[in-house]
Amino acid sequence: MTLNVIILAAGQGKRMRSDLPKVLHPIAGKPMLGHVIDTAQQLGTVNICVVYGHGGEQVREALSAADLRWAKQAPQLGTGHAVLQAIPLAVPPAPTLVLYGDVPLIRASTLQRLIDAAGEDKLALLTAHLDDPHGYGRIVRHDGKVTCIVEEKDADDAERAIKEINTGILVAPTEALARWLPQLGNRNAQGEYYLTDIVAMAVAEGMEVVTAHPDANWETDGVNSKAQLARLERIHQRNVAEALMEQGVTLADPARIDVRGQLICGRDVFIDVNCVFEGRVELQDGVRINANCVIQDAVVGPKSIIGPFARLRPGTVLAEDVHIGNFVEVKNAAIAAHSKANHLAYIGDATVGSRVNVGAGTITCNYDGANKHRTIIEDDVFIGSDTQLVAPVTVGKGATLGAGTTLTKDAPPDTLTVSRAKQISLAGWKRPVKAKKE
């Protein structure tokens, strides 16, 4: 079924105290609005229109890769006014789903249930029951049927006692929305055009108003402050952690993992605490990620061991049984099976063969100040500690580089290559002393 989706994203977000538009603040490394768009796209064929306002061009630029339509709301006169700006871009007879750019954790399964409840000719509201409904509009029912929504600032004591609240998310026939929205008034405590007033209009017309509920109330939580953003971040990360454990991944502590993209894991993967995964990361069977590692856009081969305190940057591809130890950084490099760099090394723009040992303090000098160059290290190479490989350079199969070597020319295979200044001792040399203050 084709579906119109209107996402309201025009708010300034003053309580965020930031120059960044509220809907661009990230959850798991992705703008909140991006999460909402991704969820909407899971619903099938969708015509998505984003209503923007504050920081509008910044919002449009951040989401330029998505297939979206845009409607500007200026000035911001309430939710009903916002939807009115987008309704000309909605295509009947498909119904219209209204979402919010600062409600990032709504699930597609919940929205599908709401869409199914609406059918072709009903107004469907997503509602929730809260022990403390303070701040939310209340769902008013008569004989079990929804009759209207009352915003808290306009509610009397009896209405404030109602526990069923309006989340703001709804599905309505597009033709009906186009009919109702121009009729909205702003005679209320806020002086705004409330989208919720369409409920009374639907009832007056005899249209059935139905409800559906989220699986968890946090799905409909919005973000208005950095504290609320942090709370939803942890909920999202806990959901990701639980999904990983359901797949068989062992997490040392599900509360201390951050996945900011897509993490694909094989069997018997272990992840220690305080690890961050960004972009698309693949951990194959038997991988162990020790504590405090950062891995971005990388593939880690079977039975490899990473960390602690290691960083794998984009373009890293590790084969089977590779060891990357503490304070080792790898970028845009392929490392073949059974090789290891166990401490304090940088391997960038490199192709490393099998059974290579990279000593502590080794770096590939891949940048000449203008261009990047590649280092090739063939199979069975041993690189001594504190070695610099000035790319482009090749280390032949079976070669050994002595500790402290600065390699500027290719090293021949099966040969010891050493590059050091002659060691001397200077008699009478004195160590500098700290100058006395005047």
Buried (B, 14 or more C-beta within 10 A) or exposed (E): EEBBBBBBBBBEBEEBEEEBBBBBBBBBBBBBBBBBBEBBBEBEEBBBBBBBBBBBEBBBEBBEEBEBBBBEBEEBBBBBBBBBBBBEBBEBEBBBBBBBBBBBBBBBEBBBBBBEBBEEEBBBBBBBEBEEBEEBBBBBBEEEEBBBBBBBEBBEEEBEEBEBBBBBBBBBBBBBBBBBBEEBEBEBEEEBBBBBBBBBBBBEEEBBBBBBBBEBBBBBBBBBBEEBBEBBBEBBBEBBBEEBEEEEBEBBEBEBBBBBBEBEBBEBBBBBBBBBBBBBBBBBEBBBBBBBBBBBBBBBBBBBBBBBBBBBBEBBBBBBBBBBBBBBBBBBBBBBBBBBBBBBBBBBBBBBBBBBBBBBBBBBBBEEEEEEBBBBBBBBBBBBBBBBBBBBBBBBBBBBBBBBBBBEEBBBBEEEBEBEEEEEEEEEEEEEEEEEEE
